[in-house]
Amino acid sequence: MIIDKCPKSLQAFLSPLTKRFTKPQRARLWMVLSAWVMTGPVGKVLHWALNCSTRHRTSLAAFLTRSDWDSAQLLRAAVERELKRLQPQTGEVLEWIIDDTRIAKRGRKMAAVSKMWDHTEQRFVRGHIVVTAALRFRGMIWPWQLELWLPRSYVGTNRYRKMTAIAAEMIGKLPSFPGTKVRVLFDAFYLCPLVTKACVARGWHWFSVASRNRTFKPERGQRRKLGAWYQGFLRHNSQRVRLRRSRGWRWLKIASTTGSLARIGTVRAVVSKRPNDPWKNAVLFVTNATKLQARDIVAIYEHRWDIEVLFKELKGTLGLGTYQVLSEQGIRHHLHLCALTHIWLTRQSLDALDAQARKAKTLSLPPLRERLESERAVLQAERVTRLLRRTRQPNWRRKLRHVFAQFLPASWAA
């Protein structure tokens, strides 16, 4: 199917965001996003988008690799706009989640490719590491920024930045909304003075897990490694609590204390384990929110799992890692356009909710695969409707409607 005009839903989504874009840039942008929804991760977005335009393929390639437009700023503006539409109330909580994802690439000539350890496949691969900041609000996850990590061999010593430095810079530039509470969640890799100080400088609470080789000194005790301390502490100080999980309720043994974590400062440490699980499955949570209860700290940190779900959706459904561009700028554009498509699909699902459902503390949206199929059906129905309006002969119009009704939803035929 050829889409020769910007879809109505996409036009409403992009119009406030692309005021500074040139007319050709706006045209290329809606072509690429429409192609992203219609093809998914399997098809080649560039080749499909050519069917929407009479321009040569090099014009679309230049838009993705050399055109002067800021994809990162476009993504941030889209998230801010959608957040304002939800109207955060005083006292509500915004949670920023910091993590990284790894994309294996076989291309040797791609920019910033390096050898890395892939945790999912448990082996060394060549590819890219993308440091990501995501916003969690009312149970929804929004990709905010995707920063491509550049290895030292590619940029040299002067431009090289560690992933923790990238994360700290992200935290320093994150927006804040008056009256809301902000929390920052990250895993043990980002538990370092650079990241925690960036959170404290903004006046935010941070939540993390700690590796067992970290040194910890409780209020009443000696300085020890967490791995040598947590078992005895949990045995003598634990309490059984019942916490809600994604699949019902579960019993946990938890114990908490306040102390000093090496290089970090004063924290509240929580040890958690299921009653019948082995000790290797115990988790050690740490946070600078020392006044929170232990069960609340465990429940808050578990929200970090939402960014793993986001990575799965971006990679599996939208094809975050299927790019073939070689330049650094082209890779950045691809990453942010993929995230922008995710926000567009989320916006369409939010618009389908009634006013009462939008006021819920936790918004329930269908899985991304269903959102994608729904928007794909809307674009197909819109294109068919425009085709039927252009058909002047009533007999041909009736026959075309009968043919297309077999492939489109029942709501369109009605």
Secondary structure, 3 states (H helix, E strand, C coil): CCCCCCCHHHHHHHCCCCCCCCHHHHHHHHHHHHHHHHHCCCCCHHHHHHCCCCCCHHHHHHHHHCCCCCHHHHHHHHHHHHHHHHCCCCCCEEEEEEEEEEEECCCCCCCCCEEEEECCCCEEEEEEEEEEEEEEECCEEEEEEEEECCCHHHHCCCCCCCHHHHHHHHHHHCCCCCCCEEEEEECHHHCCHHHHHHHHHCCCEEEEECCCCCEEEECCCCCEEHHHHHHHHHHHHCEEEEEEECCEEEEEEEEEEEEEECCCEEEEEEEEECCCCCHHHCEEEEECCCCCCHHHHHHHHHHHHHHHHHHHHHHHCCCCCCCCCCCHHHHHHHHHHHHHHHHHHHHHHHHCCCHHHHCCCCCCCCCHHHHHHHHHHHHHHHHHHHHHHHCCCHHHHHHHHHHHCCCCCHHHHC
